[in-house]
């Protein structure tokens, strides 16, 4: 596969409008996968749909923050260090990193994996809501705990081996490549498969941005896609006047839903030579790479 793309829908279970959009896109095979949030208010609806449809491309969106006043939720374990004064998960990554106790984070990770198991969902991979486990705000990273949980279950995790120099956000993070190398080495040691690249794009509507300019930006990323397996994420939702009035980013979510159904985007995928794939291929690709490496080592030793 020269250029493969995983199009993942984050925030499955966050709300009914998000669920409606993600279910539609999964049914129409317009996206690769979605990741579900066990603590969120729409989890039961999303889980029931997954169970009835017997989907095999939904992963776990490990959730430790609850950023919107309109759709807040609490942890599954109820540990005080995972909540703010309101009794809900913190609204920011920094607040989570500063207050969370490591043992509470480990217990919540396990509880969220257990929740999807009990719901009858056979998850395909895992990732992390808002990057709260990455240690980006204070350096308190919980990625080793997340990777260990994935390793025990034979699951891939959303990381990336390389940073594409054209990705302005990731390329601008000081020391990112060095830190990334250490985490990827740990993932490899634990046998956790990861994609080659992650393609970021602004979450909120940018100044002067329109649906058309947003569409052009994402389609251009298809043509610029590096060789290998890349992932990008969207947060699709159907229009909802109440949530749009309370959540500034809601308009962007509706754009993302609309774009996945846009014929121009479908044409861009095909014209750019991009194959839509999912995390099952990431696992297979990693196994093949390990076999190739072992064969190369054997050849060297036999010379």
C-alpha positions as CSV (number, residue, x, y, z in Angstrom):
1,X,0.0,0.0,0.0
2,X,1.8,3.1,-1.2
3,X,-0.4,5.7,0.6
4,X,-2.9,4.5,3.1
5,X,-5.2,6.7,5.2
6,X,-7.0,5.9,8.4
7,X,-9.9,8.3,8.8
8,X,-11.0,8.0,12.4
9,X,-14.1,9.6,13.9
10,X,-13.3,10.7,17.4
11,X,-15.8,11.3,20.2
12,X,-18.3,8.4,19.4
13,X,-20.7,8.5,22.3
14,X,-20.2,12.1,23.2
15,X,-23.7,13.1,22.3
16,X,-26.7,12.0,20.2
17,X,-25.9,14.4,17.3
18,X,-22.3,13.1,17.2
19,X,-23.6,9.5,17.3
20,X,-26.0,10.1,14.4
21,X,-23.2,11.4,12.2
22,X,-20.7,8.7,13.0
23,X,-23.2,5.9,12.6
24,X,-24.2,7.2,9.2
25,X,-20.5,7.6,8.1
26,X,-19.6,4.1,9.3
27,X,-22.7,2.5,7.6
28,X,-21.8,4.3,4.3
29,X,-18.2,3.3,4.7
30,X,-17.1,6.9,4.2
31,X,-14.6,6.6,7.1
32,X,-12.2,4.0,8.4
33,X,-13.2,3.7,12.0
34,X,-14.5,5.5,15.1
35,X,-13.4,5.5,18.8
36,X,-16.0,5.4,21.5
37,X,-16.0,7.2,24.9
38,X,-17.3,5.0,27.8
39,X,-17.8,7.9,30.3
40,X,-19.8,10.1,27.9
41,X,-23.5,10.6,28.0
42,X,-24.2,9.0,24.6
43,X,-22.1,5.9,25.2
44,X,-25.0,3.5,25.8
45,X,-26.7,4.5,22.5
46,X,-23.4,4.1,20.6
47,X,-22.5,0.8,22.2
48,X,-26.0,-0.6,21.5
49,X,-25.6,0.3,17.8
50,X,-22.1,-1.3,17.7
51,X,-23.5,-4.5,19.3
52,X,-26.5,-4.7,16.9
53,X,-24.4,-4.0,13.8
54,X,-21.5,-6.2,15.0
55,X,-19.0,-3.6,13.9
56,X,-15.3,-4.5,13.9
57,X,-13.8,-1.1,13.3
58,X,-14.6,0.8,16.5
59,X,-11.9,1.5,19.0
60,X,-11.7,2.9,22.5
61,X,-11.3,6.7,23.0
62,X,-9.6,6.8,26.4
63,X,-11.3,9.8,28.1
64,X,-10.1,11.8,31.0
65,X,-11.4,15.3,30.1
66,X,-14.9,16.7,29.7
67,X,-14.3,20.0,27.9
68,X,-17.8,21.3,27.2
69,X,-20.2,22.6,29.8
70,X,-23.1,21.4,27.6
71,X,-22.0,17.7,27.6
72,X,-20.0,17.0,30.7
73,X,-19.5,13.6,32.3
74,X,-17.7,11.9,35.2
75,X,-15.1,9.1,35.3
76,X,-16.2,5.5,35.6
77,X,-14.2,4.8,38.8
78,X,-15.3,8.0,40.6
79,X,-11.8,8.7,42.0
80,X,-11.7,12.3,43.3
81,X,-8.4,13.1,41.6
82,X,-10.1,12.5,38.2
83,X,-12.7,15.2,38.9
84,X,-12.9,18.9,39.4
85,X,-15.1,20.8,41.9
86,X,-18.2,20.0,39.9
87,X,-17.7,16.2,40.3
88,X,-17.0,15.9,36.5
89,X,-13.8,15.2,34.6
90,X,-11.6,18.3,34.2
91,X,-12.3,20.7,31.3
92,X,-8.6,21.0,30.3
93,X,-5.7,18.7,29.8
94,X,-3.5,20.8,32.2
95,X,-6.1,20.5,35.0
96,X,-6.2,16.7,34.5
97,X,-2.4,16.3,34.5
98,X,-2.0,18.4,37.7
99,X,-4.7,16.7,39.7
100,X,-4.8,13.0,38.5
101,X,-3.1,10.4,40.7
102,X,-1.2,7.7,38.7
103,X,-3.0,4.8,40.4
104,X,-6.4,6.4,39.6
105,X,-5.4,6.8,35.9
106,X,-4.4,3.2,35.7
107,X,-7.7,2.1,37.3
108,X,-9.7,4.3,35.0
109,X,-7.9,3.0,31.9
110,X,-8.8,-0.5,32.9
111,X,-12.4,0.5,33.7
112,X,-12.9,2.0,30.3
113,X,-11.5,-1.1,28.6
114,X,-13.8,-3.2,30.7
115,X,-16.8,-1.1,29.9
116,X,-16.5,-1.7,26.1
117,X,-16.0,-5.4,26.8
118,X,-19.1,-5.6,28.9
119,X,-21.0,-3.7,26.2
120,X,-20.1,-6.4,23.7
121,X,-17.8,-4.4,21.5
122,X,-14.7,-6.0,20.1
123,X,-12.5,-3.0,19.8
124,X,-10.0,-2.6,16.9
125,X,-7.6,-0.1,18.5
126,X,-7.3,2.6,21.2
127,X,-6.5,6.3,21.2
128,X,-6.9,9.2,23.7
129,X,-9.3,12.1,23.9
130,X,-7.6,15.5,23.7
131,X,-4.2,13.9,24.1
132,X,-4.6,14.0,27.9
133,X,-2.3,11.0,28.4
134,X,0.5,12.5,26.4
135,X,1.9,14.8,29.0
136,X,1.8,17.8,26.7
137,X,0.9,20.4,29.4
138,X,3.1,19.5,32.3
139,X,5.1,16.5,31.2
140,X,3.1,14.0,33.3
141,X,2.6,11.4,30.6
142,X,0.5,8.2,31.0
143,X,1.3,6.8,27.6
144,X,3.3,3.8,29.2
145,X,0.2,2.8,31.1
146,X,-2.0,3.1,28.0
147,X,0.5,1.2,25.8
148,X,0.7,-1.6,28.5
149,X,-3.1,-1.9,28.5
150,X,-3.0,-2.2,24.7
151,X,-0.2,-4.7,24.7
152,X,-2.1,-7.0,27.1
153,X,-5.0,-7.0,24.6
154,X,-3.0,-7.1,21.4
155,X,-4.4,-3.7,20.2
156,X,-2.8,-0.9,18.1
157,X,-2.7,2.6,19.6
158,X,-2.8,6.0,18.0
159,X,0.8,7.2,17.9
160,X,3.0,7.9,14.9
161,X,6.5,6.9,14.0
162,X,7.5,10.0,12.1
163,X,6.5,13.7,11.9
164,X,5.8,15.0,8.5
165,X,7.7,18.3,8.1
166,X,4.6,19.8,6.4
167,X,2.5,19.2,9.5
168,X,2.8,22.7,11.0
169,X,1.4,21.8,14.4
170,X,3.4,18.7,15.1
171,X,6.5,20.0,13.5
172,X,6.4,23.1,15.8
173,X,6.4,21.2,19.1
174,X,9.9,21.6,20.7
175,X,11.6,18.3,21.2
176,X,8.7,16.4,19.7
177,X,10.8,14.0,17.5
178,X,13.1,13.0,20.4
179,X,10.2,12.4,22.7
180,X,8.3,10.5,20.0
181,X,11.3,8.2,19.4
182,X,11.3,7.1,23.0
183,X,7.5,6.4,23.1
184,X,7.6,4.5,19.7
185,X,10.5,2.4,21.0
186,X,8.4,1.5,24.0
187,X,5.4,0.6,21.8
188,X,7.7,-1.6,19.7
189,X,9.1,-3.3,22.8
190,X,5.5,-4.0,24.0
191,X,4.4,-5.1,20.6
192,X,1.9,-2.3,20.1
193,X,1.4,-1.4,16.4
194,X,1.2,2.3,15.5
195,X,0.7,4.1,12.2
196,X,3.5,5.9,10.4
197,X,2.2,9.4,10.5
198,X,-0.5,11.5,12.2
199,X,-1.9,14.4,10.2
200,X,-3.2,17.2,12.3
201,X,-5.5,20.1,11.4
202,X,-7.1,22.9,13.4
203,X,-10.0,21.8,15.6
204,X,-11.8,25.2,15.8
205,X,-13.0,27.3,12.9
206,X,-10.0,29.6,11.9
207,X,-10.4,33.3,11.2
208,X,-11.9,33.7,7.8
209,X,-12.3,30.0,7.3
210,X,-15.3,28.7,5.4
211,X,-16.5,25.3,4.5
212,X,-15.0,25.6,1.0
213,X,-11.6,26.7,2.3
214,X,-11.7,23.9,4.9
215,X,-12.5,21.4,2.2
216,X,-9.7,22.6,0.0
217,X,-7.2,22.3,2.9
218,X,-8.1,18.7,3.7
219,X,-8.2,17.6,0.1
220,X,-4.8,19.1,-0.4
221,X,-3.6,17.0,2.5
222,X,-4.6,13.9,0.5
223,X,-2.3,14.9,-2.4
224,X,0.5,15.7,0.1
225,X,0.1,12.5,2.0
226,X,3.4,10.8,2.7
227,X,4.0,7.2,1.7
228,X,3.0,4.7,4.4
229,X,0.0,4.5,6.7
230,X,-1.2,7.8,8.0
231,X,-4.1,8.7,10.3
232,X,-6.2,11.8,10.6
233,X,-9.1,12.4,12.8
234,X,-12.5,14.2,12.5
235,X,-15.2,14.9,15.0
236,X,-18.4,14.7,12.8
237,X,-21.8,15.7,14.1
238,X,-25.2,16.5,12.6
239,X,-26.6,20.1,13.0
240,X,-28.0,20.8,16.4
241,X,-29.1,24.3,17.2
242,X,-28.8,23.9,21.0
243,X,-25.3,22.5,21.0
244,X,-24.2,24.9,18.3
245,X,-25.2,27.8,20.5
246,X,-23.2,26.4,23.4
247,X,-20.1,24.8,21.7
248,X,-18.1,27.2,19.5
249,X,-16.5,24.3,17.5
250,X,-19.9,22.7,16.6
251,X,-19.9,24.3,13.2
252,X,-16.6,22.7,12.3
253,X,-18.0,19.3,13.4
254,X,-20.9,19.7,11.0
255,X,-18.4,20.7,8.2
256,X,-16.5,17.5,8.9
257,X,-19.6,15.4,8.6
258,X,-20.6,17.2,5.4
259,X,-17.1,16.8,3.9
260,X,-17.1,13.0,4.3
261,X,-20.3,12.9,2.1
262,X,-18.9,15.4,-0.4
263,X,-18.2,14.0,-3.9
264,X,-15.2,16.2,-4.2
265,X,-13.5,14.6,-1.2
266,X,-14.3,11.1,-2.6
267,X,-12.7,12.2,-5.9
268,X,-9.7,13.6,-4.2
269,X,-9.0,10.3,-2.4
270,X,-9.1,8.4,-5.7
271,X,-7.2,11.0,-7.7
272,X,-4.4,11.3,-5.1
273,X,-4.0,7.5,-5.1
274,X,-4.9,7.2,-1.4
275,X,-6.4,4.0,-0.1
276,X,-8.7,4.2,2.8
277,X,-7.6,1.6,5.4
278,X,-8.0,0.9,9.1
279,X,-6.1,-0.3,12.1
280,X,-6.3,-4.0,11.2
281,X,-3.9,-3.2,8.4
282,X,-1.6,-1.4,10.8
283,X,-1.3,-4.6,12.8
284,X,-0.7,-6.8,9.8
285,X,1.8,-4.3,8.4
286,X,3.8,-4.4,11.7
287,X,3.8,-8.2,11.8
288,X,5.1,-8.3,8.2
289,X,7.8,-5.8,9.1
290,X,8.9,-7.9,12.0
291,X,9.1,-11.0,9.8
292,X,11.2,-9.1,7.2
293,X,13.5,-7.8,9.9
294,X,14.0,-11.3,11.3
295,X,14.7,-12.7,7.8
296,X,17.3,-9.9,7.2
297,X,19.0,-10.6,10.5
298,X,19.1,-14.4,9.6
299,X,20.6,-13.7,6.2
300,X,23.3,-11.5,7.9
301,X,24.1,-14.2,10.4
302,X,24.3,-16.9,7.8
303,X,26.8,-15.0,5.5
